Amino acid sequence: RSKVKFNVWDVGVGGTFTLTDQFVDHNFPLRMKFQTDPGLEATISNPQVINVRDGWVVTFTTPPTNADIIVVYDGSSTETAQAAGRAFLRDGDIVSHRSMVKLDPGENLPEIYEIESPFKEDELEDLYFAQANDQMFLCQSNHKPWRLTRYNPYDWRFEQPEMKGAPWEDAQYSPVDGFPEVVTFFQERLWFAATAAQPQTVWGSEVANFYEFTLPASTDPYDPDDSVEYTVAAYTHEMVEWVSSERVLVFGTSQTEHRLSPDQYISADRLPKVSRMSAYGGAHIMPAYMGNMTVFVHSSRQQLRSYAQSSQSVIEKWDSIELDWAAEHLTRPGIKQIAYAMHPHSVLLMVTDDGDMLAMTYETSLGDAASPGWTKSTTKGFMESLCVIPSDDDDQGWFATEREVYTYDDQGETATTEKFTYVEFHDPTTFTDAALTYPPYDYVDNPSLYPPLQSLGNLDHLEGPEVTIRVNGNTHPPRTVLNGEIELNAEYQFIEVGLNFTPYVKLKRHEGGNPAGTDQGQIGRWSEIWLRLVESAYPKVNGKRAPER
């Protein structure tokens, strides 16, 4: 039996695709079996396999239906055969599946793929979304729900699929009544909530059918999987602002927080009861699920809150937790977005209205012993937005940052300044801000590919301010970027160029726990101060550099 592996590489049409051989040595003829992924239903009949120079062309007499995934096996038994390739169908054509294909940008493939957004710039901060695999549903009050689908690395599409039976799909529906502002997935249903006309109503699709919202007629027998509609009596007429999918569905209005109870399956003939947990109110900002708890932004946008079931009550009662009680001076400018990075340090990242980033570390599994730790990061620019993208090593924080770039006249004098927004990510191995490194951060450890350099370019985003430079692990004299370039004093193998930043540490008031009572207000003095540093140069303390570590 052959051990050849294949990649689904060439895009075919009419139920045809090409398998490209990865190895030279193989035995003919090659027997193949075709099977869909477990849990997906598809009909694959009479596949015809024709050997060509670089592989095999496979044609299906009856191709599978759209979006079904095909797995190609070599050998006669799918239990013992080696998985050889994957493909999925889109609009009747078979295209490459991302897990088996690496696309290197060539003449016809751009390095940066761009797609036009249907939303205006002033609508972006109001977006609310929920993602399932390669599909993301987005809500904004001025639009019917949009779906962003990733068909392959270079084919992304904004579409507005029909949500059959949803009130906003009615031909007589008025845009004045608004469109859903909140969306989530819960119990295999797609849920929408909060229009201007029905601010406290939630709509749930059929189970495992995200596009069917038709409610059963009162005379029809109930199917537990039918679509559901539920209007919450939230004590006052405020709108649902956020929703979180936990063991139960939790949602918050501008004044109160609620959960659907009991913890059971929601069906058309068994709608849940609503239990109010607290009355603090939330802003229209997507919450973050941090460890085992939901974190949301208060309606003032100056507090970060969560909730936990009270251990001091024999009845179901919930405590609201203010997570920024020791850092209210940091959240005072107003929180505009939050995102959770679980690995490696369990950090909640935030951007504020004044363009700074806040970070809160909090380990929820410690229970009452957990205490939030806060820090603030500023940059020579304005952080506009953030997200967290998981990777193999850690969860990366990505930021859209507006920076001011200088241009110069022929005499080297400042001519104009212009603002640009850059997409940047946090790299814990760098020591400067907005940095570029040579070799690049994901370089292959092959010195022959990256010879030592003295002249560096591609630094247009740092044009103007003085940049800090690290070479081979040491500090290099600063330079000013001109026309996107700098010149070093020698050739170096490893180079980092970025903006300098100065960290500040502000300590809490010391309380030593003296058995005689508090030492607050008493006269005291410090005899010694110890600084613990990580991967740092010799620091200056009160303007003096320590002689040794």
N, C-alpha and C positions, 0 to 999 in steps of 0.2 A: 504494500500500500504506500502511495506517495506521501511524502511529508511536506509537499509544496504549500506555501501560504500565498494568499492573494490579497491585493487591495482593489476595492471597487474604485476605479480611477476615472475612466472616461464617461461623460454624461451621454446617455443614450436616449432614444425616443421610441415611442410605440412599444414599450415593454422590452427593450433591448438595452443591455449594458455590457461593458467590457471588463474582464478580469485580467489584470496585468501581473505576470509572473515576477516574483521577487528573486528567484534563484535560477541558476543556469542548468544545473543537473537535475533531471527529473525523468520519470519513466512514462512512456505512452502505452496505451491510452490512459488518460486520467479519468477515473470515475468520480462523479460528484453527486451529492444529494443536496436538495434545497429545502429549507425549513424556515418557518417564521419564528420570531422570538416567542418564548412562552407567554401565554396570556393574550396574544394578538391573533385574531382570526383572519386568515387569508387563504385563497385558493391558488395553488401553484400546480399547473397541469402541463405535461409534455414539454419540459424545457429542452430546447435544442442547443447543443454546445458545439461550436465550430472552432477548431484550432487555427490560430493565426500566428504570425511570427512572434509577437510579443505577449501572447497569452491566449485567451479564449473569448469569443463573443457568445453571449448567452441570450437566447430569445425565448420568451414565454408565449405559448399559444393563447392562454388566458392569463393575463398578468394580474397580480394581486391588486386590491383596491388601494386608493390613495392613502398615503401615510403609513401603510403597513411596512414592517421591517423584514428584510430577507436575510437569512444567514446561510452562507455557502459552506458546505463541508466537503472535504476530500475523503474518499473511501466510501464503503457501502453501508456503514452503520453509524448513525448519528450519536450512538452512545460511546463509541470508541474513536470516532473520527476527530480530526483536528479542525477547529473552526478556522475557516480560510478567509472570510471577508464578510462585509455587511453593506447593505444598501437600503434606502427607503424610497418609496414612491411619492412623487409630488405632481399633482395635475396630470397624472397619466404617464409621466416620465420617471425613470429611475435616475436618481442623482446620488452623489457621493455622501456617505455617512461620516460624520465628523470624527468618530472614534477610530476610524481606520485610515484616515486620509490626512496627510500633512501637505497643505498648499503653500508653496513658496511663491511669493509674488513674482510674476514674470512680466512679459510685455503687455499682456492683456489683463493682469490682475494688479490692482493698486495696493500699495503698502497700507494705506489707511482707507477703510471702506466707509463711505458716508451715505446717509439716507436722510431725505427731507422729512422733518417732523410736521405732523398736522397741527401742532399746538403753537400758539403765539408765545413770545418770550415771557410776557407777563402772566401767562397761565402755568408756567412750568413749576413754580413753587407750590401750586395747588394740586399737582398730580398725586394720585393715589394708585398703587398698582399691586397686583398679585401675580406670581409666576408659577407655572407648572411645566417643568422640563424646558422645551424650546419655545414655549408660548407665554407671553406676558399680557395681561389684561390691564388697561389703563383707564382711569376715570378722571373726569374734570367736568365741572357743572355746565360748561357751555357745549359739551360734545356728547353724542351717543358713545357708549364704551368702544374703545379701540382695542385691537389685538395686534401686538408686535410678534411676528413669528420669524424664527431663524431656520430657514430651509437648508442652508449650508453656509460656510464661512463668508461667502461673498454674495449671499442672497438673503436679505432681511426685508420684510414687508410690513407696513402698517395697513391693516384692513379693518373694516367694520362689519363683522359677520352678523347676520340677523339673529337676534335673541327672540326666538318665536314665542309669542304670548306675553312678552314684557310690555308694560304699559307704554313705554317710550317708542315702541315699534308700531303703535297704532297710527294710521294715516291722519287721524284727527288730533293727535297729540300736539300740544303747543310747546314750543321751546321756552316759553315764559315759565312753564311749570318746572323747568330745569331737568337735568339728567343726573344719574347717580354720581355721588361724590366719594363713595367708599366701596371697596371690593376686597374679597378674601375667598379662600377655599376652606371648607369645613365639611367633614363627613362625606367626602366625595361629591360635594355640590359646589357650584360657583355661586357666591352670594354677592348681591349688590345692596346698597342702602343709601338713604338720604337724598331725596330730590327736594327742590324748593317747595313743591306742592305737597309732598309727603315726607317731611323731614325725619320722622321716626319709624318709617316702614323699611323692612328688609325683605328682599326677594331671594329665594333659593331655587336653583335649577333642579331638574330631575337628577337623580343619582347617576353619576358617570355619563351624563349628557349635558354639557355645559351650555348648550344653545337652545334648550327647551324650557320655557318658563310658563307654558300654558297651564292654568289651574283646572283641575277636574270639575266638571259640572256637579251641582248638588245632588243630581239624580244618579250620577255614576258611582259604581262601587270604588271604594278607596284603594289605591295601590300605595303601599308605604313609600315607594320611590318617586311618587309624583312630585311635581313642583309645589313649592309652598310660598305663602306670603303672610307676613306677620307685622302688625303694627304695635309698637311698644307704648304702653302708658308710662311715660317717663316723668310724671308728676308735673312737669311744666312743658312748654312747647319748644324746647330747644332742639337743635338738630344733632343727629348722630355725627360725630367728628372723627372717630377712629374705631377700629374693630381689631380683635386679636383672636386667632384660632388656637385655643388650648384644648384641654380635655373637654371643656365646654366653650361656647362662643361668648366672648367677653367684648363689650363695646362701651364706649364712653360718649357722652354728649358734652356740650359746653358747660354743663352744671353738675352732672352726676355720672357714676360708673355702675354698670349693670352686668349681670351674668344670666345666661339662660340656664335654668335648672328644671328638673334634676339632671344628673349626668346620664343621659340615655339617648337613644337614637331618635332624631327628629324626623317625623313623618307627617304626611298630610292629615292623618287622623289622630295625631298625638303631638300637638304643638306644645312647646315648652312654656313653663312659667318664667316670669322675669323677676329676678331678685336684685334689689339695689344693694350694692356693696358699700358705697361711700358717696359723698357729695362735694367733691373738690372741683371737678370739671377739667376738660382737656381741650387742647388746641387741635386744629385740623392739620396735624403732623403725624406721619406714620409712626406707630410705636415700634419698639424693638423687643424681641423675645430674648432675654438675657439669662442664660442658664435655664432655670425653671420658672421664671417670672416675666411678666410683661411690664415694660417700663414705658411710661407715656409722659408727654410734656403738658404741664398745667396750662389752662386757658390764658393765663397772663404771659405765658412763654418764659417765665422767670423762675420756674420750679420744675424739678424732675421728680416724678412720683411713681410709686408702685403700690402693691397691696399684698397682703398675706392673711391667711385664715388665722383668727385669734386663737391662741392656746389658753386664754384666760376665761373662756366662756364655754358653757356646756351646750349652747345652741350655736347654730351657724352664724358666725359674726366675722367681719373682715376688718383688719386694721389697714389704714392707709399709711404708707411710708414715704416721708420726704427724704430723698436721697441727697439733696444738696444743702442740708441744714447747716453744714460747716463750711459751705462754699457759696453762700448767697451772693457775695460780691462778684463772683465769676459769672453767674448766670443772669445777673441783673441786665446786661445789654439785650437779652432776649435770645432764646434758642430757636433756630430755624430748621434744623434737620439733625437726626440722630441715626447712628448705625452701629451694630455690634460686631466686634472682632473677638471671637471666642479663643482662638489659639494664637500665641501661647500664653497670654496674660489676662484674658477675660476683661477686655477694655471696651467701654462704650464711648464712641467718638461723637462729637457734636461740633457744628459750626454755629457761630453767633451772628447777630445782626451787624456787629462791628468788624466782621471779617476775620475773627480769631478762631482757633480750634480749642475745644475743651476735651479732656479725656478723663473718664472716671473708671477706676479699677474697682471691681466688686465681685467677690466670690460668693454666690448665692447659697452654695451647698454648706457654708459654715453656719447658716442660721443666725441666731442672735449674736454670735461672736463676729459676724461679718461687719466691717466698717468701710464705707466708701472712701477712696483716696482720689483726690482731684489734682489736676494740673492744667495749666493754660499755655498754649503755644501761639506765638505771634510770628508773623513773617513780614518781609518787605513787600507787601502786596495785600490782597484782599481775598480770603477764602470764600468762595461763593456756594460751593456744594461739595458733598462727599458721598462715597459709598464704600462698602467693604466687599472685596472679591476673594473667595477662598483660593488657596494655592496648595501645592504639595507640601510646602514647608510651614506656612503660616497663613493667617488671614491678613491680606494687604488692605491698608487704607488708601483709597484713591481720592484725589481732590481736584476740583476745578478752581484754579487760582488766577485772579486778575493781577497782572504785574505791569508796571510802567517801564517802557523801553525808550531809551534815548537814541536820537540820531544826531550826527555831527556834520558840520560843514567841512570844507576842504582844509580849514585852518585848525581843525580839531575842536572847535568850539561847539557847545550844545546848540543845536538848531531847533529841534522840536522834540516833543515827547508824545508817545501814543500808548494807549493801554490795550493789552492783549490778554486773553484768557488761555491758560495752559492747563493741560491735564497732567497731573503729577501724582506719584505714589510714594508712600513712606518706605524707606529702605533703612533698616536699623544698622547697616554696615557703613553708612556714610556719616560724616561729621559736619556737613554744611547743608544749607538750605537751597532748594531748587538746583540741585547738583547734577552734573554730568560726570561720568567716570570713564576712564580708559584703562583697560578694556571695558566694554559694557557690562552691566551687572550680571547678565546671563551668559557671559562669555564661556567658550570652550577652553579648557586649560591646555592650550597649545601655544607656547611662546612664539613660534614661528609665524603664527597668524597675526600677532600683535607686536611688532618691533617697537623699540623705544622711540619716543617722539619728543621734539622740542617745540614745534609749532602746533597749536590746537585751534580748530575752527568749530562751526556749528554752535556758537555760544550767543546767538542773537538775542535770546531771551534774557541774557545777563548784560546787555549793552547798557553802559552808563555807570552803574555803581561799581565800587571797588570789590573785587572778588577775592575770596580766600582759596588758597591752593594747597593741597596735600600731595606730596610726591614720595612714592616708595615708603609710605608710613610716616613721613616727616613733614614739617611745615616749610612751605616755599614762600618767598616774599610775595606780597599781594600784587595784583595787576589790575588794570582797567581794560575792559573789553572794548575793542575798537573794530568796527566792521565785522563783528562776530568772531574775532580772533584774538589770541594772546600769544606771546613769545616767552618761553621759559628760559632760565639761565643755563640749562643743559638738557640732554636727553634723559627721559625717565621711562621706566616700564609701566608703572602704575600711577595714575594721575586722577585726582578728584578736584573739580572746580565748582564752586558754589558761593552762596552768600553766607557771610558770618552771622552767627546769632549768639546772644549772650544769655545763658540760663541763670535764673534767679531762684533762690530758695528762701521762702518765708516760713519760719518756724512758728508753731503754736506756742502759746504761753506755757512755760514749764510748770509742772505740778509734780513734785517729787514724792508725794505720798507720805509726808512726815507724820509720825504717830501723834505729834503734839498738835496737829491741825494743819490747815492750809498755809502755804507760804506766800499766797497772793497778798500783795501790799507790804511785804516785809523787805527789809534791806538785804541784798545778797550780792555775791560776786562770783565770777567764773574763774576757776583756777587753770583749767585746761580745756581746749576745744579740739575734738577729733573730727576730721573730715574723711569720710569713706568715698572713694571715687572708683568709677568703672571705666577702664580704657580711656583715661584722661591724661593730658600733659600736666606738668607741675602747675598747680593753681596759684593765683594771687589771692592773698587774704589781707584785707585792708591796704591794698596797693603793693604789698610785698610778696614776692614769690618764695615759696618754701624751699629751703636748700635740699631737702630730701623728702621722699615719700614715707 
